């Protein structure tokens, strides 16, 4: 069997692999890249519009990014970091739009104000303190705050209308927030890559074997699920961007850095309304506070969505317990991921997170009426018949070894890279796709360190991402400059 030689193999046809592939092609058009996707379509797992929140995660409205400290203050460091990372992604998309690589921005991104909404004395006090802390920083200077029911009725009429007038409420708003159809975005990127020399897309293809040769190159065996035909690939660099499927592939690679990692799978569902008379009354993403014991991905929000060009209103997500790592995965995914190196961390996390497990199982057994009752905390006039249930995507939260040898459950994203830089994998969930460009820059810096130091790649990176090598958190003038460009180019200006 002939071996297909390549410079790079990308496993998983989602936004991460597409972003890395596009970045590498922009840095070196001669690079030979193969993208392997097990489904028959690009971006139909975690990246698909229905399988994620579609929020351009910037820390504007997501209250779980700004936890309350033991001293009663609000920690904003993570929100600042995520905001700056999303600005990197917006710069990259702006470049692709300006080059005609991506279509009209409205095909994949639309201005949708990001708002946080709370009720009750304690949560109002928290939100006000959060606003004070964030708006003092230049990244969040445009944030607005209000406790006025009249003003909030203009910001979010469905939520405030017919609410108890004696209930104290508050909200914040950023007008230039975004709703992103990551599926449409990714498919546009891959279509362009397919038109370039030195790029091959393999659909319906699963990776069955991955091993490193003595010369440092990777051997990969891929099987076409329709024809049964096997293909042997060999590459100098492999990226595992397969969503929940990245962990099993990372384990197959056998690199030392994979030891101790486990996964905690979580499923999700949305309540969806597509009645025009309801949808047209709400144009924002409104996030609240998560119930006690809920994972961060279950922070409730009422969202305007535009998926494949069609508007809808979504509420959720409602989390659930699953043993699958992918929406179209196997019920044996979880048990198959257990290794001697991660058994103790996984048992430790299971023992210390029983409340979370009970919460997820309880979510599974909710009735439609239960879910609509939760929606009515946001939208008091919601009618059961206007909403239907839609399955969302699967997420695999990271379990990793703690210093005491036990385990720790992480709710962010993490890149695991081989020490020789020949393989990298992206694990975890939120903020995920929104920080794709920044995450892939991290991959490049860790896995292509010498090339990233060359004058050619340095200069090219400044074209792709003008703020490259500088801090948007620290440089207000730079932030204002790049934000003006991205909001204009991507048509996000209020």
GITA-V481870 format. One record per residue. N is the residue number from 1. PSI is psi in degrees with one decimal (* if undefined). OMEGA is omega in whole degrees, 0 to 359 (999 if undefined). D_LAST is the distance of its C-alpha to the last C-alpha in Angstrom with 2 decimals. Layout:
# GITA-V481870
n:N psi:PSI omega:OMEGA d_last:D_LAST
n:N psi:PSI omega:OMEGA d_last:D_LAST
This chain:
# GITA-V481870
n:1 psi:125.8 omega:180 d_last:57.35
n:2 psi:148.9 omega:180 d_last:55.45
n:3 psi:126.3 omega:178 d_last:52.78
n:4 psi:112.7 omega:180 d_last:49.37
n:5 psi:139.7 omega:179 d_last:48.55
n:6 psi:159.6 omega:173 d_last:44.94
n:7 psi:-41.4 omega:186 d_last:43.20
n:8 psi:137.6 omega:170 d_last:40.60
n:9 psi:125.1 omega:177 d_last:40.50
n:10 psi:124.5 omega:181 d_last:37.28
n:11 psi:119.0 omega:182 d_last:38.03
n:12 psi:123.0 omega:184 d_last:35.39
n:13 psi:46.4 omega:179 d_last:32.99
n:14 psi:-169.5 omega:187 d_last:29.76
n:15 psi:-31.7 omega:181 d_last:26.67
n:16 psi:-51.0 omega:179 d_last:28.66
n:17 psi:-41.1 omega:180 d_last:31.49
n:18 psi:-41.1 omega:180 d_last:29.28
n:19 psi:-43.6 omega:179 d_last:27.26
n:20 psi:-43.6 omega:179 d_last:30.55
n:21 psi:-43.8 omega:179 d_last:32.19
n:22 psi:-42.6 omega:181 d_last:29.48
n:23 psi:-45.4 omega:179 d_last:29.48
n:24 psi:-40.1 omega:179 d_last:33.28
n:25 psi:-33.2 omega:177 d_last:33.42
n:26 psi:-33.4 omega:179 d_last:31.11
n:27 psi:-36.4 omega:181 d_last:33.33
n:28 psi:92.9 omega:182 d_last:36.57
n:29 psi:-18.2 omega:181 d_last:36.61
n:30 psi:-6.3 omega:184 d_last:40.32
n:31 psi:135.3 omega:180 d_last:39.82
n:32 psi:117.8 omega:188 d_last:41.28
n:33 psi:136.8 omega:173 d_last:39.16
n:34 psi:129.3 omega:177 d_last:40.00
n:35 psi:122.2 omega:183 d_last:37.52
n:36 psi:124.5 omega:179 d_last:39.37
n:37 psi:129.2 omega:185 d_last:37.86
n:38 psi:-23.2 omega:177 d_last:40.11
n:39 psi:172.6 omega:181 d_last:38.33
n:40 psi:1.4 omega:181 d_last:38.44
n:41 psi:156.7 omega:176 d_last:34.69
n:42 psi:141.8 omega:171 d_last:32.08
n:43 psi:46.3 omega:179 d_last:29.58
n:44 psi:7.5 omega:174 d_last:31.23
n:45 psi:-118.5 omega:185 d_last:31.87
n:46 psi:-30.0 omega:184 d_last:29.48
n:47 psi:-18.1 omega:182 d_last:26.78
n:48 psi:146.1 omega:185 d_last:26.77
n:49 psi:-37.1 omega:181 d_last:23.73
n:50 psi:-13.9 omega:187 d_last:25.89
n:51 psi:5.1 omega:175 d_last:27.45
n:52 psi:171.5 omega:185 d_last:24.59
n:53 psi:-19.5 omega:181 d_last:21.68
n:54 psi:10.6 omega:179 d_last:19.10
n:55 psi:129.7 omega:170 d_last:17.05
n:56 psi:87.9 omega:189 d_last:15.69
n:57 psi:113.3 omega:180 d_last:17.84
n:58 psi:6.6 omega:181 d_last:16.51
n:59 psi:4.9 omega:183 d_last:18.29
n:60 psi:-42.2 omega:188 d_last:15.33
n:61 psi:-11.0 omega:187 d_last:16.92
n:62 psi:102.8 omega:187 d_last:20.29
n:63 psi:-22.5 omega:180 d_last:22.86
n:64 psi:-13.8 omega:177 d_last:25.68
n:65 psi:-7.1 omega:180 d_last:24.36
n:66 psi:72.8 omega:184 d_last:25.07
n:67 psi:153.5 omega:176 d_last:28.59
n:68 psi:135.0 omega:181 d_last:30.49
n:69 psi:167.5 omega:178 d_last:33.41
n:70 psi:-24.6 omega:180 d_last:36.98
n:71 psi:0.9 omega:179 d_last:36.69
n:72 psi:4.3 omega:177 d_last:33.86
n:73 psi:-178.4 omega:178 d_last:31.17
n:74 psi:125.6 omega:179 d_last:28.11
n:75 psi:123.8 omega:185 d_last:28.22
n:76 psi:0.0 omega:185 d_last:24.95
n:77 psi:-43.7 omega:183 d_last:26.38
n:78 psi:-38.1 omega:178 d_last:25.55
n:79 psi:-41.2 omega:178 d_last:21.88
n:80 psi:-43.7 omega:181 d_last:21.69
n:81 psi:-47.5 omega:182 d_last:23.58
n:82 psi:-38.8 omega:179 d_last:21.56
n:83 psi:-47.7 omega:180 d_last:18.24
n:84 psi:-36.7 omega:179 d_last:19.88
n:85 psi:-38.6 omega:178 d_last:21.35
n:86 psi:-34.3 omega:177 d_last:18.16
n:87 psi:-33.6 omega:175 d_last:16.86
n:88 psi:-45.2 omega:178 d_last:20.13
n:89 psi:-42.6 omega:179 d_last:19.51
n:90 psi:-37.4 omega:177 d_last:16.09
n:91 psi:-42.8 omega:180 d_last:18.06
n:92 psi:-45.0 omega:178 d_last:20.77
n:93 psi:-38.3 omega:179 d_last:18.71
n:94 psi:-42.6 omega:177 d_last:17.10
n:95 psi:-44.7 omega:182 d_last:20.72
n:96 psi:-34.8 omega:176 d_last:21.85
n:97 psi:-46.3 omega:181 d_last:19.30
n:98 psi:-31.1 omega:179 d_last:20.28
n:99 psi:-3.1 omega:182 d_last:23.90
n:100 psi:10.4 omega:179 d_last:23.61
n:101 psi:-41.0 omega:174 d_last:24.79
n:102 psi:151.4 omega:180 d_last:21.86
n:103 psi:-171.3 omega:174 d_last:20.75
n:104 psi:130.5 omega:184 d_last:17.49
n:105 psi:-31.5 omega:182 d_last:14.92
n:106 psi:-9.9 omega:176 d_last:14.24
n:107 psi:-17.6 omega:182 d_last:17.89
n:108 psi:-13.3 omega:180 d_last:17.39
n:109 psi:138.0 omega:181 d_last:13.85
n:110 psi:140.7 omega:179 d_last:10.93
n:111 psi:124.0 omega:180 d_last:7.63
n:112 psi:106.3 omega:183 d_last:9.31
n:113 psi:138.4 omega:177 d_last:8.86
n:114 psi:123.1 omega:185 d_last:12.03
n:115 psi:146.2 omega:171 d_last:14.34
n:116 psi:140.0 omega:182 d_last:17.99
n:117 psi:131.6 omega:178 d_last:20.36
n:118 psi:163.9 omega:176 d_last:23.99
n:119 psi:156.4 omega:182 d_last:26.89
n:120 psi:147.8 omega:186 d_last:30.21
n:121 psi:-47.5 omega:185 d_last:31.24
n:122 psi:-47.0 omega:183 d_last:31.52
n:123 psi:-31.4 omega:175 d_last:28.17
n:124 psi:-42.1 omega:178 d_last:26.34
n:125 psi:-40.0 omega:177 d_last:28.14
n:126 psi:-46.8 omega:183 d_last:27.14
n:127 psi:-38.1 omega:179 d_last:23.40
n:128 psi:-42.6 omega:178 d_last:23.58
n:129 psi:-39.0 omega:177 d_last:25.49
n:130 psi:-45.6 omega:179 d_last:23.09
n:131 psi:-45.4 omega:181 d_last:20.18
n:132 psi:-41.7 omega:182 d_last:22.47
n:133 psi:-45.9 omega:184 d_last:23.47
n:134 psi:-44.7 omega:185 d_last:20.16
n:135 psi:-14.5 omega:176 d_last:18.13
n:136 psi:-13.0 omega:179 d_last:21.09
n:137 psi:144.3 omega:185 d_last:20.30
n:138 psi:-24.8 omega:178 d_last:17.91
n:139 psi:-26.5 omega:185 d_last:16.52
n:140 psi:18.5 omega:187 d_last:15.28
n:141 psi:-24.5 omega:182 d_last:14.93
n:142 psi:6.0 omega:179 d_last:11.40
n:143 psi:137.8 omega:178 d_last:12.93
n:144 psi:152.9 omega:179 d_last:13.62
n:145 psi:141.7 omega:177 d_last:16.97
n:146 psi:145.4 omega:170 d_last:18.60
n:147 psi:6.5 omega:183 d_last:21.99
n:148 psi:116.9 omega:178 d_last:21.69
n:149 psi:-34.0 omega:180 d_last:22.36
n:150 psi:-44.1 omega:180 d_last:20.97
n:151 psi:-40.5 omega:180 d_last:17.55
n:152 psi:-26.3 omega:176 d_last:17.63
n:153 psi:-26.2 omega:175 d_last:18.62
n:154 psi:-37.0 omega:181 d_last:15.24
n:155 psi:-42.5 omega:189 d_last:13.50
n:156 psi:72.4 omega:187 d_last:16.16
n:157 psi:-39.4 omega:181 d_last:18.61
n:158 psi:-33.1 omega:186 d_last:20.91
n:159 psi:-36.9 omega:186 d_last:21.55
n:160 psi:-29.6 omega:182 d_last:22.29
n:161 psi:130.7 omega:177 d_last:24.11
n:162 psi:19.3 omega:174 d_last:27.91
n:163 psi:152.1 omega:179 d_last:27.82
n:164 psi:116.9 omega:183 d_last:30.77
n:165 psi:-17.1 omega:180 d_last:29.95
n:166 psi:-9.5 omega:181 d_last:32.23
n:167 psi:126.1 omega:180 d_last:30.32
n:168 psi:130.0 omega:183 d_last:28.32
n:169 psi:161.1 omega:176 d_last:24.79
n:170 psi:156.2 omega:179 d_last:21.86
n:171 psi:156.1 omega:170 d_last:18.44
n:172 psi:161.0 omega:182 d_last:15.84
n:173 psi:139.4 omega:166 d_last:12.13
n:174 psi:119.7 omega:187 d_last:9.63
n:175 psi:-29.3 omega:186 d_last:6.09
n:176 psi:24.8 omega:173 d_last:5.91
n:177 psi:168.2 omega:186 d_last:9.30
n:178 psi:145.3 omega:166 d_last:10.94
n:179 psi:130.8 omega:185 d_last:13.75
n:180 psi:128.9 omega:172 d_last:16.30
n:181 psi:88.3 omega:185 d_last:19.35
n:182 psi:-27.8 omega:178 d_last:21.63
n:183 psi:-49.8 omega:179 d_last:24.51
n:184 psi:-41.0 omega:178 d_last:23.09
n:185 psi:-49.8 omega:183 d_last:21.89
n:186 psi:-41.7 omega:180 d_last:25.40
n:187 psi:-34.7 omega:177 d_last:27.25
n:188 psi:-41.8 omega:179 d_last:25.53
n:189 psi:-46.9 omega:183 d_last:26.53
n:190 psi:-35.8 omega:177 d_last:30.07
n:191 psi:-42.3 omega:178 d_last:30.50
n:192 psi:-43.7 omega:179 d_last:29.93
n:193 psi:-38.0 omega:179 d_last:32.30
n:194 psi:-25.3 omega:180 d_last:34.89
n:195 psi:-6.4 omega:183 d_last:34.92
n:196 psi:146.2 omega:175 d_last:35.90
n:197 psi:148.9 omega:178 d_last:39.53
n:198 psi:29.6 omega:175 d_last:40.55
n:199 psi:131.2 omega:179 d_last:38.42
n:200 psi:133.5 omega:177 d_last:39.91
n:201 psi:125.5 omega:178 d_last:38.41
n:202 psi:105.4 omega:179 d_last:40.88
n:203 psi:165.8 omega:181 d_last:39.88
n:204 psi:33.6 omega:187 d_last:42.00
n:205 psi:123.6 omega:181 d_last:43.33
n:206 psi:141.5 omega:176 d_last:44.08
n:207 psi:118.7 omega:181 d_last:45.19
n:208 psi:-16.5 omega:185 d_last:48.65
n:209 psi:135.9 omega:176 d_last:49.87
n:210 psi:126.7 omega:183 d_last:48.50
n:211 psi:150.2 omega:181 d_last:50.75
n:212 psi:132.0 omega:178 d_last:50.99
n:213 psi:169.1 omega:180 d_last:53.86
n:214 psi:-28.0 omega:180 d_last:56.02
n:215 psi:4.1 omega:177 d_last:54.33
n:216 psi:-14.5 omega:179 d_last:50.94
n:217 psi:156.7 omega:184 d_last:49.49
n:218 psi:133.7 omega:173 d_last:48.38
n:219 psi:130.7 omega:182 d_last:50.19
n:220 psi:130.3 omega:176 d_last:48.16
n:221 psi:126.3 omega:184 d_last:49.64
n:222 psi:136.4 omega:179 d_last:47.38
n:223 psi:128.1 omega:175 d_last:48.55
n:224 psi:122.7 omega:187 d_last:47.19
n:225 psi:-15.1 omega:178 d_last:47.07
n:226 psi:-44.5 omega:186 d_last:47.83
n:227 psi:-18.1 omega:184 d_last:50.71
n:228 psi:-3.3 omega:181 d_last:51.95
n:229 psi:138.0 omega:178 d_last:52.05
n:230 psi:143.0 omega:178 d_last:51.71
n:231 psi:135.2 omega:175 d_last:50.19
n:232 psi:127.9 omega:178 d_last:50.86
n:233 psi:152.7 omega:172 d_last:48.19
n:234 psi:132.1 omega:185 d_last:48.62
n:235 psi:155.7 omega:178 d_last:45.89
n:236 psi:-21.9 omega:179 d_last:45.53
n:237 psi:138.1 omega:179 d_last:42.27
n:238 psi:133.5 omega:174 d_last:41.02
n:239 psi:127.4 omega:179 d_last:37.66
n:240 psi:96.0 omega:180 d_last:37.61
n:241 psi:48.1 omega:190 d_last:34.11
n:242 psi:27.8 omega:180 d_last:35.41
n:243 psi:-130.4 omega:179 d_last:33.48
n:244 psi:-20.7 omega:179 d_last:36.14
n:245 psi:-4.3 omega:182 d_last:38.72
n:246 psi:-36.9 omega:183 d_last:38.30
n:247 psi:-49.9 omega:178 d_last:40.58
n:248 psi:-37.9 omega:179 d_last:43.63
n:249 psi:-38.6 omega:177 d_last:43.29
n:250 psi:-40.8 omega:178 d_last:43.03
n:251 psi:-38.7 omega:178 d_last:46.18
n:252 psi:-29.4 omega:182 d_last:47.93
n:253 psi:-28.8 omega:178 d_last:47.26
n:254 psi:11.2 omega:180 d_last:49.55
n:255 psi:147.9 omega:182 d_last:47.88
n:256 psi:-34.7 omega:185 d_last:48.82
n:257 psi:-14.5 omega:181 d_last:45.23
n:258 psi:-14.7 omega:185 d_last:44.80
n:259 psi:137.1 omega:176 d_last:47.47
n:260 psi:-13.9 omega:181 d_last:46.58
n:261 psi:136.5 omega:174 d_last:43.27
n:262 psi:179.8 omega:182 d_last:43.00
n:263 psi:145.6 omega:177 d_last:40.43
n:264 psi:98.2 omega:185 d_last:39.42
n:265 psi:141.2 omega:179 d_last:37.99
n:266 psi:131.9 omega:177 d_last:35.61
n:267 psi:175.3 omega:181 d_last:34.59
n:268 psi:159.3 omega:176 d_last:31.79
n:269 psi:153.3 omega:176 d_last:30.94
n:270 psi:150.1 omega:160 d_last:28.03
n:271 psi:130.8 omega:185 d_last:28.17
n:272 psi:135.3 omega:173 d_last:26.37
n:273 psi:127.1 omega:177 d_last:25.54
n:274 psi:18.2 omega:176 d_last:24.86
n:275 psi:118.8 omega:186 d_last:25.72
n:276 psi:-38.8 omega:183 d_last:23.09
n:277 psi:-23.2 omega:176 d_last:23.59
n:278 psi:-48.2 omega:183 d_last:22.71
n:279 psi:-39.0 omega:185 d_last:19.99
n:280 psi:-12.2 omega:181 d_last:17.99
n:281 psi:-3.0 omega:184 d_last:17.97
n:282 psi:122.0 omega:178 d_last:16.11
n:283 psi:73.3 omega:179 d_last:12.68
n:284 psi:170.9 omega:170 d_last:12.50
n:285 psi:116.2 omega:184 d_last:14.93
n:286 psi:113.2 omega:181 d_last:17.16
n:287 psi:141.2 omega:175 d_last:19.84
n:288 psi:-161.8 omega:179 d_last:23.02
n:289 psi:141.4 omega:180 d_last:26.17
n:290 psi:145.9 omega:174 d_last:28.64
n:291 psi:153.2 omega:178 d_last:32.07
n:292 psi:129.2 omega:180 d_last:34.87
n:293 psi:-8.4 omega:182 d_last:36.34
n:294 psi:146.1 omega:176 d_last:33.45
n:295 psi:158.7 omega:182 d_last:32.33
n:296 psi:-32.2 omega:181 d_last:28.81
n:297 psi:-9.2 omega:181 d_last:27.91
n:298 psi:17.2 omega:174 d_last:28.65
n:299 psi:122.2 omega:185 d_last:26.00
n:300 psi:137.6 omega:176 d_last:25.09
n:301 psi:145.4 omega:178 d_last:21.61
n:302 psi:114.0 omega:193 d_last:20.34
n:303 psi:137.8 omega:160 d_last:17.94
n:304 psi:129.4 omega:177 d_last:16.10
n:305 psi:145.1 omega:170 d_last:17.54
n:306 psi:106.3 omega:184 d_last:17.68
n:307 psi:123.3 omega:184 d_last:21.01
n:308 psi:36.0 omega:176 d_last:22.71
n:309 psi:-3.6 omega:183 d_last:20.33
n:310 psi:129.3 omega:180 d_last:21.29
n:311 psi:148.2 omega:176 d_last:19.19
n:312 psi:169.1 omega:177 d_last:20.93
n:313 psi:126.8 omega:182 d_last:20.81
n:314 psi:144.2 omega:173 d_last:22.56
n:315 psi:139.9 omega:179 d_last:24.19
n:316 psi:-147.9 omega:359 d_last:26.23
n:317 psi:155.3 omega:173 d_last:27.47
n:318 psi:117.2 omega:184 d_last:31.07
n:319 psi:163.7 omega:177 d_last:33.08
n:320 psi:163.2 omega:179 d_last:36.60
n:321 psi:138.3 omega:180 d_last:39.58
n:322 psi:160.4 omega:173 d_last:40.60
n:323 psi:2.5 omega:178 d_last:42.93
n:324 psi:145.3 omega:175 d_last:41.04
n:325 psi:-17.3 omega:178 d_last:39.01
n:326 psi:155.1 omega:181 d_last:37.25
n:327 psi:-38.3 omega:178 d_last:36.28
n:328 psi:36.7 omega:181 d_last:39.04
n:329 psi:-163.2 omega:183 d_last:41.21
n:330 psi:148.2 omega:177 d_last:44.61
n:331 psi:-11.7 omega:180 d_last:45.61
n:332 psi:5.4 omega:183 d_last:47.69
n:333 psi:-45.6 omega:184 d_last:44.81
n:334 psi:-51.2 omega:183 d_last:44.93
n:335 psi:-32.3 omega:181 d_last:48.72
n:336 psi:-17.9 omega:182 d_last:48.91
n:337 psi:-5.9 omega:182 d_last:46.69
n:338 psi:129.7 omega:178 d_last:49.17
n:339 psi:165.7 omega:178 d_last:51.11
n:340 psi:-30.6 omega:182 d_last:53.62
n:341 psi:-22.0 omega:182 d_last:51.13
n:342 psi:2.0 omega:183 d_last:48.40
n:343 psi:-48.0 omega:181 d_last:50.63
n:344 psi:-46.2 omega:177 d_last:50.88
n:345 psi:-40.1 omega:181 d_last:47.15
n:346 psi:-41.3 omega:178 d_last:46.36
n:347 psi:-38.4 omega:180 d_last:49.10
n:348 psi:-44.0 omega:180 d_last:47.96
n:349 psi:-40.8 omega:179 d_last:44.36
n:350 psi:-41.6 omega:181 d_last:45.70
n:351 psi:-40.7 omega:184 d_last:47.90
n:352 psi:-4.9 omega:182 d_last:45.32
n:353 psi:35.9 omega:179 d_last:42.59
n:354 psi:-34.9 omega:179 d_last:44.63
n:355 psi:-41.1 omega:178 d_last:42.24
n:356 psi:-43.8 omega:180 d_last:39.40
n:357 psi:-44.5 omega:179 d_last:41.71
n:358 psi:-39.1 omega:179 d_last:42.74
n:359 psi:-45.7 omega:183 d_last:39.13
n:360 psi:-41.6 omega:178 d_last:38.31
n:361 psi:-38.9 omega:177 d_last:41.49
n:362 psi:-37.1 omega:178 d_last:40.74
n:363 psi:-37.3 omega:181 d_last:37.35
n:364 psi:-37.4 omega:187 d_last:39.27
n:365 psi:11.1 omega:175 d_last:41.47
n:366 psi:145.3 omega:174 d_last:38.85
n:367 psi:170.0 omega:177 d_last:39.17
n:368 psi:-38.8 omega:179 d_last:36.46
n:369 psi:-39.8 omega:178 d_last:36.93
n:370 psi:-43.8 omega:182 d_last:36.47
n:371 psi:-40.5 omega:179 d_last:33.13
n:372 psi:-33.8 omega:176 d_last:31.91
n:373 psi:-39.2 omega:176 d_last:33.18
n:374 psi:-39.1 omega:177 d_last:30.97
n:375 psi:-36.6 omega:184 d_last:27.99
n:376 psi:-16.2 omega:171 d_last:28.95
n:377 psi:-28.2 omega:178 d_last:28.28
n:378 psi:-45.2 omega:188 d_last:24.60
n:379 psi:87.7 omega:187 d_last:24.94
n:380 psi:-29.2 omega:184 d_last:28.10
n:381 psi:10.7 omega:183 d_last:28.54
n:382 psi:136.8 omega:179 d_last:28.47
n:383 psi:135.7 omega:184 d_last:31.41
n:384 psi:-41.6 omega:185 d_last:33.39
n:385 psi:-15.0 omega:181 d_last:33.81
n:386 psi:-8.0 omega:188 d_last:30.11
n:387 psi:140.2 omega:175 d_last:29.75
n:388 psi:160.5 omega:184 d_last:31.57
n:389 psi:136.1 omega:180 d_last:32.11
n:390 psi:129.3 omega:178 d_last:30.84
n:391 psi:136.0 omega:174 d_last:32.17
n:392 psi:-165.8 omega:184 d_last:29.78
n:393 psi:174.9 omega:175 d_last:30.86
n:394 psi:145.8 omega:174 d_last:33.46
n:395 psi:141.8 omega:177 d_last:32.82
n:396 psi:105.8 omega:178 d_last:35.60
n:397 psi:151.7 omega:185 d_last:35.16
n:398 psi:133.6 omega:167 d_last:37.14
n:399 psi:127.8 omega:180 d_last:40.54
n:400 psi:160.7 omega:180 d_last:42.05
n:401 psi:138.1 omega:172 d_last:45.12
n:402 psi:171.8 omega:184 d_last:45.00
n:403 psi:-27.9 omega:181 d_last:47.23
n:404 psi:5.3 omega:179 d_last:49.91
n:405 psi:-9.5 omega:177 d_last:50.19
n:406 psi:-147.4 omega:182 d_last:48.46
n:407 psi:156.8 omega:178 d_last:45.01
n:408 psi:132.9 omega:179 d_last:41.43
n:409 psi:121.6 omega:181 d_last:38.61
n:410 psi:145.0 omega:181 d_last:35.34
n:411 psi:14.3 omega:179 d_last:31.96
n:412 psi:-155.2 omega:175 d_last:30.07
n:413 psi:152.2 omega:182 d_last:30.51
n:414 psi:138.5 omega:175 d_last:33.35
n:415 psi:127.2 omega:175 d_last:34.78
n:416 psi:121.0 omega:183 d_last:38.56
n:417 psi:143.1 omega:175 d_last:40.18
n:418 psi:148.6 omega:184 d_last:43.83
n:419 psi:-25.8 omega:179 d_last:45.39
n:420 psi:0.6 omega:176 d_last:46.25
n:421 psi:13.4 omega:183 d_last:42.65
n:422 psi:-8.6 omega:180 d_last:43.70
n:423 psi:141.4 omega:176 d_last:41.83
n:424 psi:149.8 omega:178 d_last:38.66
n:425 psi:146.0 omega:176 d_last:37.19
n:426 psi:121.5 omega:179 d_last:33.94
n:427 psi:157.6 omega:172 d_last:34.63
n:428 psi:-169.3 omega:186 d_last:32.64
n:429 psi:-119.3 omega:187 d_last:29.40
n:430 psi:141.1 omega:4 d_last:26.13
n:431 psi:-4.1 omega:168 d_last:23.84
n:432 psi:-118.6 omega:191 d_last:25.48
n:433 psi:-33.8 omega:183 d_last:23.52
n:434 psi:-27.9 omega:182 d_last:20.30
n:435 psi:25.3 omega:185 d_last:22.45
n:436 psi:-46.5 omega:183 d_last:24.51
n:437 psi:-43.9 omega:180 d_last:24.20
n:438 psi:-41.2 omega:179 d_last:25.14
n:439 psi:-41.0 omega:181 d_last:27.93
n:440 psi:-27.3 omega:172 d_last:29.36
n:441 psi:-37.5 omega:176 d_last:29.42
n:442 psi:-42.7 omega:177 d_last:31.52
n:443 psi:-45.2 omega:181 d_last:33.79
n:444 psi:-42.6 omega:182 d_last:34.26
n:445 psi:-31.8 omega:181 d_last:35.12
n:446 psi:-30.5 omega:187 d_last:37.62
n:447 psi:-16.2 omega:177 d_last:39.14
n:448 psi:48.8 omega:189 d_last:38.99
n:449 psi:-38.8 omega:182 d_last:39.52
n:450 psi:-42.9 omega:179 d_last:41.76
n:451 psi:-36.0 omega:180 d_last:39.65
n:452 psi:-18.7 omega:179 d_last:36.52
n:453 psi:-12.8 omega:183 d_last:38.52
n:454 psi:148.4 omega:179 d_last:39.42
n:455 psi:-35.2 omega:182 d_last:37.96
n:456 psi:-48.2 omega:181 d_last:36.91
n:457 psi:-35.8 omega:178 d_last:34.83
n:458 psi:-46.9 omega:180 d_last:33.47
n:459 psi:-40.7 omega:181 d_last:32.28
n:460 psi:-37.7 omega:179 d_last:30.85
n:461 psi:-35.9 omega:179 d_last:28.94
n:462 psi:-23.9 omega:176 d_last:27.24
n:463 psi:-44.3 omega:181 d_last:26.07
n:464 psi:-43.3 omega:182 d_last:24.81
n:465 psi:94.3 omega:185 d_last:23.18
n:466 psi:-25.9 omega:180 d_last:23.02
n:467 psi:4.7 omega:183 d_last:23.08
n:468 psi:131.6 omega:179 d_last:26.20
n:469 psi:0.5 omega:180 d_last:28.90
n:470 psi:163.3 omega:184 d_last:26.79
n:471 psi:115.6 omega:175 d_last:25.26
n:472 psi:-22.8 omega:177 d_last:21.54
n:473 psi:-31.7 omega:185 d_last:22.69
n:474 psi:-26.1 omega:187 d_last:24.89
n:475 psi:97.1 omega:183 d_last:23.35
n:476 psi:-41.7 omega:181 d_last:20.35
n:477 psi:-42.3 omega:178 d_last:20.40
n:478 psi:-44.2 omega:180 d_last:20.43
n:479 psi:-46.6 omega:181 d_last:17.54
n:480 psi:-37.3 omega:181 d_last:15.30
n:481 psi:-49.1 omega:183 d_last:16.65
n:482 psi:-33.8 omega:180 d_last:16.25
n:483 psi:-37.9 omega:177 d_last:12.75
n:484 psi:-42.9 omega:181 d_last:11.62
n:485 psi:-46.8 omega:185 d_last:13.62
n:486 psi:-40.8 omega:179 d_last:12.65
n:487 psi:-34.9 omega:178 d_last:8.85
n:488 psi:-49.2 omega:184 d_last:9.83
n:489 psi:-40.4 omega:183 d_last:12.80
n:490 psi:6.9 omega:176 d_last:11.62
n:491 psi:44.6 omega:180 d_last:8.68
n:492 psi:1.4 omega:182 d_last:6.36
n:493 psi:134.8 omega:176 d_last:3.81
n:494 psi:* omega:999 d_last:0.00
